[in-house]
Amino acid sequence: MLGGWQRGLVMCAAWAASAIASASAGAAELDCLIQPQRDITLSAAIEGVVAEVLVERGDRVEKGQVVARLESVVEQASVEVARARARADGQVISSEARLELATTTYDRQKALEDQRVISKGEIDEAIAAKRVAEAELLAAKDDRKLARLELGRAEAFLERRAIRSPIDGVVVKRILSPGEYADPPEILELAQVDPLRVEVYAPLELLGRIEVGMTAIVRPEQPVGGEHEATVTVVDSVVDAASATFGVRLELPNSDYAIAAGLNCRVEFPVQAAPASQ
């Protein structure tokens, strides 16, 4: 039985042979393969027990959508505690009240000092009390700021327990189920199928005739069929000497997901191969 890389070589050789045969007949219509734009194995940022997987194989997902969660009871509790601390303004309010009283006392003592009614020591005590109240208010505001920062950190830790899709695509495979331990933390396999990627091996006769930005017609195999416009995005600069071919990649729009990835196809370029030398 052939291994994966051996089957790949056989397939490439078959594509190359077909491409050369088509080119020699004067038609730039070649065999191709439709593939996902990207394949992604979605992992959690941290290890943990899977609490829920919110999608099944074949489901469509959107970028940013939560597709799974790890258990997060402790993190949720930490967020609630941090939120309560961040909302607590009692210390700031009481410090403001003490500062207001200290300021009023100082103003009164200052007026009495100007009238030479109180001693220098009493006015010094009023000044000190006011400074202490100002420091207490500043410390209370700093504590509230730190509590809000702690809330942000707690929410960030909780967010790491949610696994979000980085792409618009479809679920190819569920790797883990609820109750399983994510280590390594691979949860799902996703594929981006809009746009699709079309891979072609073109004969050497077409080198320099197929260019990036060129539009070609892709005809998927049945039962999909039909004709679909695709745009050349990559033309390899290195030729495979063994098969006398070079790689070409096209981008095929698939907004309605009507074309399945993995299909064989034919692609027609708006060029012809150079005539064979006599």
C-alpha positions in Angstrom: 0.0 0.0 0.0 1.3 3.4 -1.0 2.0 6.0 1.8 0.5 9.5 1.7 3.6 11.1 0.2 3.8 8.3 -2.4 0.2 8.8 -3.4 0.9 12.5 -3.7 3.8 11.8 -6.1 1.7 9.5 -8.2 -1.1 12.1 -8.3 1.3 14.8 -9.3 2.8 12.6 -12.1 -0.7 12.0 -13.4 -1.6 15.7 -13.4 1.7 16.4 -15.2 1.1 13.8 -17.8 -2.4 15.0 -18.5 -1.3 18.6 -18.6 1.4 17.9 -21.1 -1.0 15.9 -23.3 -3.5 18.8 -23.3 -0.8 21.4 -24.0 0.5 19.4 -26.9 -3.0 19.4 -28.4 -3.0 23.2 -28.3 -5.5 23.6 -25.5 -4.6 25.2 -22.2 -7.1 23.1 -20.2 -5.5 21.3 -17.3 -6.4 19.0 -14.5 -6.6 20.6 -11.1 -7.6 20.0 -7.5 -9.9 22.1 -5.3 -8.7 22.5 -1.7 -9.6 24.6 1.3 -8.0 28.0 1.5 -6.7 27.1 5.0 -6.9 24.0 7.3 -6.7 24.8 11.0 -6.3 22.6 14.1 -7.9 24.8 16.7 -6.3 24.6 20.1 -7.0 26.1 23.5 -4.6 28.7 24.9 -4.3 26.7 28.1 -4.8 23.1 29.3 -8.0 22.1 31.0 -11.1 19.9 31.0 -13.5 20.5 28.1 -16.8 21.8 29.4 -18.7 22.0 26.1 -18.2 21.9 22.4 -20.8 24.1 20.7 -20.4 22.9 17.1 -20.6 19.6 15.2 -18.8 18.3 12.1 -20.1 20.1 9.1 -21.3 23.2 10.9 -20.5 26.6 9.6 -18.6 28.9 11.9 -17.9 32.6 11.9 -14.7 34.4 12.9 -14.7 35.2 16.6 -17.5 32.7 17.3 -17.1 30.7 20.6 -17.0 27.1 19.5 -15.9 25.4 22.7 -15.2 26.2 26.4 -13.0 24.7 29.1 -14.2 24.3 32.6 -14.0 27.8 34.3 -15.8 27.7 37.6 -12.8 29.1 39.5 -12.2 31.8 36.9 -15.8 32.9 36.9 -15.8 33.2 40.7 -12.6 35.3 40.4 -14.3 37.6 38.0 -17.3 38.1 40.3 -15.0 38.9 43.3 -12.9 41.3 41.2 -16.1 43.0 39.8 -17.4 43.5 43.3 -14.2 45.1 44.4 -14.0 47.3 41.3 -17.5 48.6 42.0 -16.9 49.2 45.7 -16.7 53.0 46.2 -17.2 53.0 50.0 -13.5 53.7 50.8 -13.3 56.5 48.3 -16.5 58.1 49.6 -15.5 57.9 53.2 -12.0 59.3 52.4 -13.6 62.2 50.5 -15.8 62.9 53.6 -12.8 62.9 55.9 -10.9 65.2 53.6 -13.9 67.6 53.5 -14.1 67.7 57.3 -10.3 68.1 57.6 -10.4 71.0 55.1 -13.2 72.7 56.9 -11.4 72.3 60.2 -8.2 73.7 58.7 -10.0 76.7 57.3 -11.6 77.4 60.6 -8.4 77.0 62.5 -6.6 79.2 60.0 -9.1 82.0 60.5 -8.6 81.7 64.3 -4.9 81.8 63.9 -5.1 85.0 62.0 -7.0 86.4 64.9 -4.3 85.1 67.2 -7.0 83.0 69.1 -5.3 79.6 68.8 -1.7 78.4 69.2 0.8 77.5 66.5 0.5 73.8 67.6 -3.2 73.7 66.9 -2.9 75.0 63.4 -0.1 72.5 62.8 -2.4 69.7 63.8 -5.1 70.9 61.4 -2.6 71.0 58.6 -1.4 67.5 59.4 -5.0 66.2 59.6 -5.8 67.7 56.2 -2.6 66.1 54.6 -3.5 62.7 56.1 -7.0 62.9 54.7 -5.6 63.9 51.2 -3.3 60.9 51.3 -6.0 58.6 52.4 -8.2 59.7 49.5 -5.4 59.2 47.1 -4.7 55.7 48.4 -8.5 54.8 48.2 -8.6 56.0 44.5 -5.4 53.9 43.8 -7.0 50.9 45.4 -10.1 51.3 43.3 -7.9 51.6 40.1 -6.0 48.5 41.1 -9.3 46.7 41.7 -10.5 47.6 38.2 -7.2 46.3 36.7 -7.6 43.1 38.7 -11.1 42.8 37.1 -9.6 43.1 33.7 -7.0 40.4 34.4 -9.6 38.1 35.9 -11.8 38.6 32.8 -8.8 37.9 30.5 -8.1 34.6 32.4 -11.8 33.7 31.9 -11.7 34.6 28.2 -8.8 32.2 27.7 -11.2 29.4 28.7 -13.3 30.2 25.6 -12.1 28.8 22.3 -13.1 31.1 19.4 -12.9 30.4 15.6 -10.2 32.5 13.9 -11.9 32.1 10.5 -15.1 31.9 8.7 -15.3 28.3 7.7 -16.7 24.8 8.4 -16.0 22.2 11.1 -14.1 19.3 9.6 -13.6 17.2 12.8 -14.3 17.2 16.5 -11.2 16.0 18.3 -12.4 16.3 21.9 -15.7 16.0 23.7 -16.9 17.4 27.0 -15.2 15.8 30.0 -12.0 15.1 28.1 -8.7 16.7 29.2 -7.3 19.1 26.6 -3.6 18.1 26.7 -2.4 18.8 24.1 -5.3 21.2 23.9 -6.5 20.5 20.3 -10.3 20.8 20.2 -11.4 21.0 16.5 -10.3 20.9 12.9 -11.6 23.8 10.8 -11.4 24.6 7.1 -11.8 27.9 5.3 -13.7 27.2 2.1 -14.4 30.7 0.9 -12.4 31.4 -1.1 -11.2 28.0 -2.2 -7.7 27.2 -3.4 -7.2 25.5 -6.8 -3.9 23.8 -7.4 -2.6 23.1 -10.9 0.5 21.6 -12.4 1.0 23.3 -15.8 3.3 22.1 -18.5 6.6 23.9 -19.2 5.2 25.1 -22.5 2.9 27.5 -20.6 5.6 29.0 -18.5 5.5 32.8 -19.0 2.0 32.6 -20.4 0.1 32.1 -17.2 0.5 35.2 -15.0 -0.7 36.3 -11.5 -4.0 38.1 -11.8 -5.1 36.2 -14.8 -8.7 34.9 -14.8 -9.4 31.2 -15.6 -12.5 29.0 -15.8 -12.7 26.1 -13.3 -15.0 23.2 -14.0 -15.4 21.0 -10.9 -16.2 17.3 -11.3 -19.8 16.1 -11.0 -22.1 16.3 -9.3 -21.1 19.9 -8.7 -20.1 20.7 -12.3 -20.7 24.2 -13.8 -18.1 26.8 -14.7 -16.6 29.2 -12.2 -14.2 32.1 -12.5 -11.0 31.9 -10.5 -8.0 34.2 -10.3 -4.4 33.2 -10.5 -2.6 34.1 -7.2 0.6 32.1 -7.4 2.9 31.0 -10.3 5.9 29.0 -9.1 9.3 30.3 -10.1 10.9 26.9 -9.8 10.1 24.2 -12.3 9.9 20.5 -11.5 12.5 19.0 -13.8 11.3 15.4 -13.5 7.8 16.2 -14.9 8.6 19.4 -16.8 5.8 21.2 -15.0 5.4 24.2 -12.7 2.8 24.9 -10.0 0.0 27.4 -10.3 -2.5 28.4 -7.6 -5.8 30.1 -8.2 -8.4 31.6 -5.8 -12.0 30.4 -6.3 -14.8 32.4 -4.7 -17.3 30.2 -2.8 -19.5 32.5 -0.8 -22.5 30.1 -0.9 -20.3 27.1 0.0 -21.8 25.4 -3.1 -18.4 23.9 -4.1 -16.9 21.2 -1.9 -13.2 21.2 -1.2 -11.4 18.0 -2.3 -13.0 17.8 -5.7 -11.0 17.2 -8.9 -11.5 19.7 -11.6 -10.4 21.1 -14.9 -9.2 24.6 -15.4 -9.1 26.5 -18.7 -6.6 29.4 -19.1 -7.1 32.0 -21.7 -3.8 31.1 -23.4 -2.6 28.4 -25.7 0.6 26.4 -25.4 3.4 27.3 -27.8 3.3 25.2 -30.9 5.5 22.1 -30.9 8.8 22.5 -32.8 9.0 20.6 -36.1 
